[in-house]
Each structure stands twice: as structure tokens, then as C-alpha cells.
Amino acid sequence: MSFKNKFFLAFCCLLSVKISFAQEVLSLEQAIKIGLENNFQIQLAKNSEELAKNNNSFGNAGFLPKLDLTFNTSKTKPNTETTSNLGVKSEQKDVSTAYNTEFALTWTLFDGFKMFATKEKFELLENQGELSTKNTLENTVVTILKNYYDVVLQQKLVEISKKAVSISEKRFQFAKTKNAVGQNSTFDLYNAQLSLNNDKATLLSRELSLKSAKNLLNVSLARDTELDFLVSENILLENQTGNFEEFLSKVFEQNKELQLKQKALKIGETEVTSAKSGYFPKLFLTGKATELSRKSSSEIKGEEYFLGFTASLNLWNGNTDKIKIENAKIGVRNAEIEVLDLKNKLKSSLETNLLKLQTQTEIVKLQQENLKISGTNLSLEEENYRLGNTSSLNFRDAQVSYVNAETNLISAKYQAKITELELQKLVGVLKLE
């Protein structure tokens, strides 16, 4: 290699190191923290939860009385002339001012248990809002984790490709030197050049995939997609202990999507109670306190108080109440079916993910063994090629085997980690911090 090429490579390395130090190193914990603070879906879910909390009150459910204040004022200025039968004329020009202040009380004492059903519905909606926020948090964290580990995967693949390029460059320089002194054929030199070009093309493709993965992670963190960063995490698998029945029990107890469906079922049951209220009588308390005042040439003042009870019972309204009850019961049956359907799907997903994780864990172990073997084989072939005891093609085969082993291992770890995350989300044990 000429001095010029060596200088260029050294400059590129220094520039690469400088850029790396300038880049943000984003840890997994930092990514989750940023995502939970910035993610738009979480903000919307929290706003919906706040709305449900605001609606959950006794006044909104109809338990509390309604008190209205009404104030009226008027001014009368007559200008009339009256002539009697005797021809006597009289004029009326007295200005009068009237004031009327009224307090009106309306209180529903009994409405066929509708107010109790409404209050229970509001409580369930508040709980449902909390669960919905937690479910959104879990979904967001899973998305962040998947995108983060995808960046880890792509970053590792770029590192593997850089190693492959470095090895191919050594091989090309060996072939070039040997060809120059007549110890190697031009065919071997061209093969080494082709291998180097292919490895460089693979590196470029993987660098593009890394950029795309970083963009997706930035989107899930609700920040500028142009922000560049490095990740420092490795893909580590956790030990999942427990048998199928234990996992299934946790799924039915802790899965947020199932809990949301169960809340929807309970809300439907309150709708049935509310619909039945039309068959019961209704009792209202009404009251008024009125103060009257009128001023003209004389002054009139007065107060009036009223308190009464009103009871009403609908005898027939075209079967509207019956239809409401039937429709509410159909809604409950649909909710029950949705709960059973989701339970069945969750059970199937649990079986699939447990089997996938078990298989993928075994694949990881096999790939770790392959990497160890191929690494040893590559070291031997590289030394033999340098000494002239093996062909260029054998060296390339050993290199490809090693690169494939590294790629297969990190890919297997990534697939197993994604399955692990889906299993944790399914069981309801995903860590949100």
C-alpha cells in the first residue's frame, strides 16, 4: 500500500473516531424515558384518562340537586288619559319599577336506579381509562424496545461488515503482493478484488439499514428523525421460568387488553340496569323561593315559598324501554363473546411464543458454537494463506463462514429478544422503566 493510501485510511479512521465521540450514546433506559415523556399516543391516552376522571362525579351521575337563580327587572312608564261619563279627565303617568328574584330547586330523589348505574359506569370508565393508558404505555415501550434492538442489530451487522472488509483488504493485498512477484495468478487477484467489492457493497447496504432503523427509533421517541446516535447495549436474553399453566394464569390476570375487554363487559351490564329504570316510578323534589318588589307612587313587597314532591310512572311508551333493555343485553352478550374470543387468542399466542422462544434459544446456542468454530478455522486459514499453504478460495470460504456465523448469531439473538418482549407484554410483566 502506498504512503498516500495509508495516509487516506488513517485520516478516515481519525475522522470516524471524532464523529463517534460527537454522537450521542443512547442507552436503553434513556430511550424508554424519552419515549414515555414525548410519545404522542401516550399524551392522548393520558388526556382521555383525565376526561374519564372528570366525568366520574355524583353530580354528573344525577345524585345532586339543581339550583337555579333567576332575576327579572322591568320598568313601566304609562301615559294614559281617561275620561269619565261626566267628562272628567284623568291622566296616569306614574313610573313603576318591578324586581323579581327567584331560587328554583329541582332534585331527583329516585329514577329507577339509573343514577346508581350511571355512577358505577363512570367509575368503570375511569378504571378503563387508567387501563387504556397502561396498555398504551406497554405498547409504546414494546415499540421502543423493538426499534432499539433493531438499531443494535443493524449496528452489529455494520461492525461485522467492517471486519469482513478489513479481512478482504488483507486478502487483496496478499494476492496483489504475490501476483507482483509471480507467486499467484491473476485469477486469484481478481477473485480477491471481487470479494472486497462485494463486502464493501454489503457494508453500504447495512449502513443504509442502520440509518433507517435509527429513523424509526427516533419516530417512536417523538424526536427529530435526523438525530444521530450510537447504542451501547448488547442483546441479552432473560430466563423465562414457569410452565404453561402458570403463564396462562398470569395472562388471564394481568393482560391489559383482556382487562379492557372485561371492563367493557361490566360497563355493558350497567347499561342494562340503566335501561330497566324506565319500568320504575320517578320521584322529584321541587322548591321555589321568590321575592317580589314593585315601586311606583307606592311600594309593594312580597315573598313566596313553594315546596313539593312529584311522582311519575310511565305506563306505556311504545315498548321503547323493552327495546332498550333487549339491545343492552345484546351488547352484554357481544362483550362476553369478545372476552372469550380474546382469551382463546391469548392462549394460542402464549403457546406459539413459548415454543418460538424455546426454539430460538436453542438456535442461539448452536450459532454461538458455530461462531467459535468458524473463528478458529478463519485464524488457521488466514495463517496458512499468508504462508502459502492454502488457496485464496479456501481462505475466502473460511471468511464467509465466519461472517455468516456472526450474522446468524446476532440475528438469532434479535429474533429471540423480540419473541421475549412479546411474551412479556402478553403475560403483563413488561418493565416500563
Rosetta blueprint (number, residue, H / E / L):
1 M L
2 S L
3 F H
4 K H
5 N H
6 K H
7 F H
8 F H
9 L H
10 A H
11 F H
12 C H
13 C H
14 L H
15 L H
16 S H
17 V H
18 K H
19 I H
20 S H
21 F H
22 A H
23 Q L
24 E E
25 V E
26 L E
27 S L
28 L H
29 E H
30 Q H
31 A H
32 I H
33 K H
34 I H
35 G H
36 L H
37 E H
38 N H
39 N L
40 F H
41 Q H
42 I H
43 Q H
44 L H
45 A H
46 K H
47 N H
48 S H
49 E H
50 E H
51 L H
52 A H
53 K H
54 N H
55 N H
56 N L
57 S L
58 F H
59 G H
60 N H
61 A H
62 G L
63 F L
64 L L
65 P L
66 K E
67 L E
68 D E
69 L E
70 T E
71 F E
72 N E
73 T E
74 S E
75 K E
76 T E
77 K L
78 P L
79 N L
80 T E
81 E E
82 T E
83 T E
84 S L
85 N L
86 L L
87 G L
88 V L
89 K E
90 S E
91 E E
92 Q E
93 K L
94 D L
95 V L
96 S E
97 T E
98 A E
99 Y E
100 N E
101 T E
102 E E
103 F E
104 A E
105 L E
106 T E
107 W E
108 T E
109 L E
110 F E
111 D L
112 G L
113 F L
114 K H
115 M H
116 F H
117 A H
118 T H
119 K H
120 E H
121 K H
122 F H
123 E H
124 L H
125 L H
126 E H
127 N H
128 Q H
129 G H
130 E H
131 L H
132 S H
133 T H
134 K H
135 N H
136 T H
137 L H
138 E H
139 N H
140 T H
141 V H
142 V H
143 T H
144 I H
145 L H
146 K H
147 N H
148 Y H
149 Y H
150 D H
151 V H
152 V H
153 L H
154 Q H
155 Q H
156 K H
157 L H
158 V H
159 E H
160 I H
161 S H
162 K H
163 K H
164 A H
165 V H
166 S H
167 I H
168 S H
169 E H
170 K H
171 R H
172 F H
173 Q H
174 F H
175 A H
176 K H
177 T H
178 K H
179 N H
180 A H
181 V L
182 G L
183 Q L
184 N L
185 S L
186 T H
187 F H
188 D H
189 L H
190 Y H
191 N H
192 A H
193 Q H
194 L H
195 S H
196 L H
197 N H
198 N H
199 D H
200 K H
201 A H
202 T H
203 L H
204 L H
205 S H
206 R H
207 E H
208 L H
209 S H
210 L H
211 K H
212 S H
213 A H
214 K H
215 N H
216 L H
217 L H
218 N H
219 V H
220 S H
221 L L
222 A L
223 R L
224 D L
225 T L
226 E L
227 L L
228 D L
229 F E
230 L E
231 V E
232 S L
233 E L
234 N L
235 I L
236 L L
237 L L
238 E L
239 N L
240 Q L
241 T L
242 G L
243 N L
244 F H
245 E H
246 E H
247 F H
248 L H
249 S H
250 K H
251 V H
252 F H
253 E H
254 Q H
255 N L
256 K H
257 E H
258 L H
259 Q H
260 L H
261 K H
262 Q H
263 K H
264 A H
265 L H
266 K H
267 I H
268 G H
269 E H
270 T H
271 E H
272 V H
273 T H
274 S H
275 A H
276 K H
277 S H
278 G H
279 Y H
280 F L
281 P L
282 K E
283 L E
284 F E
285 L E
286 T E
287 G E
288 K E
289 A E
290 T E
291 E E
292 L E
293 S E
294 R E
295 K E
296 S L
297 S L
298 S L
299 E E
300 I E
301 K E
302 G E
303 E E
304 E E
305 Y E
306 F E
307 L E
308 G E
309 F E
310 T E
311 A E
312 S E
313 L L
314 N L
315 L L
316 W L
317 N L
318 G L
319 N L
320 T H
321 D H
322 K H
323 I H
324 K H
325 I H
326 E H
327 N H
328 A H
329 K H
330 I H
331 G H
332 V H
333 R H
334 N H
335 A H
336 E H
337 I H
338 E H
339 V H
340 L H
341 D H
342 L H
343 K H
344 N H
345 K H
346 L H
347 K H
348 S H
349 S H
350 L H
351 E H
352 T H
353 N H
354 L H
355 L H
356 K H
357 L H
358 Q H
359 T H
360 Q H
361 T H
362 E H
363 I H
364 V H
365 K H
366 L H
367 Q H
368 Q H
369 E H
370 N H
371 L H
372 K H
373 I H
374 S H
375 G H
376 T H
377 N H
378 L H
379 S H
380 L H
381 E H
382 E H
383 E H
384 N H
385 Y H
386 R H
387 L H
388 G L
389 N L
390 T L
391 S L
392 S H
393 L H
394 N H
395 F H
396 R H
397 D H
398 A H
399 Q H
400 V H
401 S H
402 Y H
403 V H
404 N H
405 A H
406 E H
407 T H
408 N H
409 L H
410 I H
411 S H
412 A H
413 K H
414 Y H
415 Q H
416 A H
417 K H
418 I H
419 T H
420 E H
421 L H
422 E H
423 L H
424 Q H
425 K H
426 L H
427 V H
428 G L
429 V L
430 L L
431 K L
432 L L
433 E L
